[in-house]
Each structure stands twice: as structure tokens, then as C-alpha cells.
Amino acid sequence: MKNINKILFIGGDARSAVIAERLGEIHKNAEIVSLCTDGDRGEVFTEKALAEARDADVLILPLPLTNDGENMTIHGTGGTIPLRPFLEKLPPGKQILGGQIPYFYKRLIEECGSSCGDYFDSEVVQLRNAIPTAEGAIGVAISELPVTIAGCPIVVTGYGRCGYTLAARLRLLGADVTVAVRRREAQVMAEGDGCRSISIRELQEDPPACRMLFNTIPAPILSAETLQKFRKDCILVELASGTGESMGKEAEKAGLRFIKASGLPGKTAPETAGNILAESILEWINDCRGDSVCPKN
């Protein structure tokens, strides 16, 4: 069984510090390095990351790994790392972990001779992560709305882990919640949970008069034409990763206020969210090394 001598974090947010502490408690002899941009840009930051990565056994990359499909997501002060050339220059034999890794990059990592793990690709992780996401979204509503949540008409698009968890908590606070979904089965589920429900097509053709819309669907579903039909004091909040730029542009055309709030757990509850991800990362590392038990809090 190979010992871990060095663990490298690249471009993480506040969750990374919590994960690093957890990993340090388990792998006491390992050097743990967290690499931020420190104002470096482009090639300078990429070369610094490659230099640190060459003797690292484990690389912990951001969640999500990429927002644009080409560059690594770097939280904080900026900087970019083009993913393909970075991964191709790494020596083989690494254990590379990231969040929401596109299939292309999983294959590339394996073709370059390293193992790949997605620490967010777990039903348990996503169910647990939905709770700090929902609480963070409610925090956005409280701070941005000029009215109370109680009695406020709010739309939640999607009724997956995040949508369901958020809608349930909004209802407990007295909001008038409408859920917009694609599948009829999801509409029936939402209605059974005490929400109003409409289809995505109905939302696009005749949106309800809401004061806030939370989008949890990772795809562009609202055109500028549709958004023109919303009341002008409606606030759009993007919770899904990777879709904020498109929705933001359409909201600007429609004259609506837009808030990009993807990655909320890392901003509003980094300790909780970091511990959720740390357990998943420990499981991946232990599976690669042949350990059978993942230490828990």
C-alpha cells in the first residue's frame, strides 16, 4: 500500500480549508499544500500549479471542476488554468479528485495514467449538500426581498434534491411556493408536498406573478422573451452551476434583477459543506489505497 506523502489543493474555496484539516488528521505524515492564485495570472499560475503537482500523490481540484468546459474553476482572486494542457503535463500515477468532472476529462485523466474520482458524484453527498444550499438560498431571500418570506409568491424550478429541499423549507416559513418541472410525476410529488405546480412550458408561456425565482435546473430554460412576462420586481436567483451567464444575460435584456448564487454552501456554510465533501474524498482515497473503512466525524 503506497503512503501518501503530499496532497495538493488547487483553486478551492473556504470548504478546502475544512477538507485539508480533515485529511491532515487522518494522513498525519502527509504534506498538505493549498495553492491559490495570489494575484498570478495565466501561464505563471499554471506553471506554479504544475511544479507543486509533480511530486503530489493526491490532487484535490475544485467543485465544479470547470464552468466553461475549458478552464479549471479558480475561486478567489482570479487566474486561470487551461485544463487539457495542465492534465496532459502531469506525471502518471496521481490520484486526481474533483467535483462535477465532465466525462471528457475523466477519460483524459485515465488516458494520462492517473486515477480519477468525482467527490460530488454521490447520492449521499448531493442529498446532504442540498441542506446548506437551501439554507443559503433562504438567506439570499431574506437579505434581498423587501417583503417577508411568509406570504411571498416564490417559484422554484426543478424538484430534484435541491429543489425539493428548498421548496419544503420555504413552505415551512409560510411562502406561497410554486414548483416548475418537466415531468408530470414531479408535479404530482410537489402537489402532494403542499406546493402549487406547473410545467416548464407553462412557466415559459404564462409565468406566475412571483417576487423571486430560484433556478435549480442546470440548463437554460428562460429566454428573454419569457422573462419579459415576469413582474418587474421579481428577483431571479441562479442556484445551478454552469448556467448563470446565460440566465444573467437574458435577465438583463428583460430588465430584471439577477443574482448568481451557485456554490452557496461554500460561502454560507463552509464548515458543514467542507465536512460533507471531506468524507467523500476520504472514501475515494481509501478505496484507491485499499483501506476498507472511511473515518467519519
N, C-alpha and C positions, 0 to 999 in steps of 0.2 A: 504494500500500500504506500503510495507516494505521499510524503509530507507536503503540506502547503507552507511555503516559505514567504510568499508575498501575494497580497491581494490588492488589486488596483481598482479604485473607483474613478470613473471619468464622467464629468459633467453632471453630477447628480444635484439634487436639491436638498432641502432640510431633512428629508427622510434618510438620505445617505449617511448622515452622522449617526442616526439611531441604528441603522443596519451595521455600520462599521463597529459600533460599540458592541453589538450582539456578537458579531463574528469574532471580535477580539477576545471576548470572554470564552469562546469555545476554542479558537485556534490561538492559544496564548503565545506561541513562539513565532507566529507569522508577522511579517512587517505589513502594516496596512497604510496605504498611501491614497489620499483623496486629491485628485487633480482638478483644479478649477482653472478658468482662463486667466485670471489675474490681469485682465486687460489685453492679453495676447490675441492676435487675430490670425486666421487663415493658416498658412504653412508653418508659422512659428509654433502655434498651439498644437498642430498635428504632429510635428517633429518631437515636441516635448512629450506628448502622449505616447508616441511610438518608442521613445527612449525608455520611458518608465515601464512600458508594456513588455519589452523584450525579455526581462527576467521575472515577470509576474506569472504565477501559476494560475491565478483566477482573475478575470476582468469582470467588473460589475458595471454594466452600461446603463444608460438612463431608461426611464419609463415616461413616455413611449420612446422606443429606440430612435425613431425618426418621425418628423411631422410632414416632411416634404418628399419622402421617398428616396432622397439622395444624401442628405447630411444627418449626422448624429444630432439629436436634440441636446443642446447645451444650455442648462438652466443658469441663471445668474447674469454675469456681466457680458455675455455675448461670446463671440468666437464661433468658428465652425470646424467640423471635421468631416470631410467627404468620406462616406462610409466604405465604399468599394475599395478605393486605393489603400485606406487605412487597414482594412481587414486582410487584404492581399499581401501587405508588407509584414504582417505579424508572423513570427516563427510558429511552426506547428506545435501541437501538444498543449495548447491552452484550454482552459475551461472558461468559456465566454457566456455570461449571463446578461440578459437584457429584458426589457418589458415590451410586450406587443411587437415582437420581431416579425417583420414580413417574411413570407416563405422564401423569397429570393435570397435574403441574407442568411437564413438558416442553412440553406443549401450551400451558399458561398463559404460560410464558416466551416462546414463539414468538408467541403472540397479542398479547403486550405489546410486540413489536417488537425483541426481543433474540434472539441465537443461544444454543443450549443444547447442552452437551456433558456426557456422563457419563464421567468419567475412570476409573471402575471397570468399565464395560461393555466389557470386552475379555478375550478368552480368555487372551491373554498375561499381562495384569495379574493375573487371577484365579489362573492357574497359578503365577505367581511368588509371589503373596501367600499361597498355601496353605502355602509352606515356613515362613515366620515364624509363621504361625498354628499349624501343627503343633508347632513347637519351643516356642512359648509354652504350648500345651496340655500338652506333656510337662513343662514347668516347673511347671505347676499340679499335675500328678500327683505329681511328686517332692516338692513342698512340702507337699501336703495329705494324701497317703496315709501311713498308719503302717507300710506294708509296702513292699518293693521292687517296682519295675515287673516285674522278672523273675519269672515265675510268677504274676503277678497277673491275675485274670479281669477283663477290661475290655470293655465294649460300646461300639461306635461306630455311631451311627445315621446312615445315608446313606453312599454310596460315590461321591460326586462328587469334585471336585478336592481339597477339604479332607479329606473322609472317607478317601479313598484315601491321601493323603499322610500323614495322622496314623496310620492303621492300619499302614502299611508301617513307619513309624519305631517304633511301639510293638512290633511283632513283632521288629524288629532288637534291641530291648532285652530281649527274652525274655518279653513279655507274652502271656497267653492271650487272643487277640483274637477277639471275635465281632462280626460286622457285621450290622446290621439294616437291610434295604432293602425298597423296594416292589416292584421289578421282578425277575423271575426271572433275567434276563440279568445283573443286577448281583450276584445271589447267586453265579452261576457264576463271574463275574470274581473275586469275593472269595475263593472257594474255590480258584481257580487260583493266587491270590497267597498261599495258605497260611493263610487265615483260616477260622474257622468262619463260617457264615452262617445267618440266619433271616429270615423275612419280618417286616414291621412287625406284621402280625396276630399272628404267633407271639410277638413281643415283648410285645404288649399282653395276650395271653391267658395266657402262661406264661413270664415273663421269666427268663433265666438268672441264676444266683447270682453276680452281679458285684460288685466293690468300687468301681467307678467307671463312669459312663456319660457319654460325650461326645455331645452332640446337635449335628449339623451341618445338620439339616433345618429350613428357615425356616418351620415350621408347627407348631401344637400337635398332638402325636401321643401324648402320655402323660397320661391322665386320673388323677385322684386315686385312683380305683378300681384302675387298673393299678399305680400306684406303691405302693399298699398291699401288693402282692405281692413287691416288691423286699426284699432283706435290709436290715435297718435300719442297717447300717454302710456302705451304698452312698452314694457322693457323686455328685450329678448336676452336670454342668458344661455350661452353655449356651454354645456357640460361635457359633450363628447369630444374626444381627442381627434385632431386632424381635420375638423370641418369648420373651424372658427373663421378662417379667412374668407371662405365663400359666403357664409351666412352674414358676416360682418359687412361685406361689400353690398349685399342685397339690402341689408337693413339701412345702410347709409343712403342708398338710392331712394328708399321708401321714407326717409326722414325719421326713422325710429332709433331709439337708443339701444345700443348693443353692448353686452358685457361678455367678454371671453373668460370663462371660468373653468376651463379644463384643468385637470390636475389639482383640484381643490384639496384633497386630503394632505398633499404635501405642503400646502400653505396654511390650512386651518387646524389640522391635527397631525403634525408630522411625527409625533411620538407614537401615536396609535397606528398610523399608516405605515411607519417605518418598521414597527414590530410585526405587522401583518406580512410585509414583504420579506423581512428577515427570516421568518420561519420557512417561507417558500424557498428562499435562497439556500438556507441550511439543508433543506431536504434535497435540493438539486446537487449540492456539493457532496453530501453524504452518499447519495446514490452513485455518483461518479467514482467515489473513493471506496465504495463497497461497505460503508457503515450502514447498519440496519435501523438505527434509532436517531431521530431528529430531536435535539434538545428543544424543549418548549419553555415558555415563561411559566 
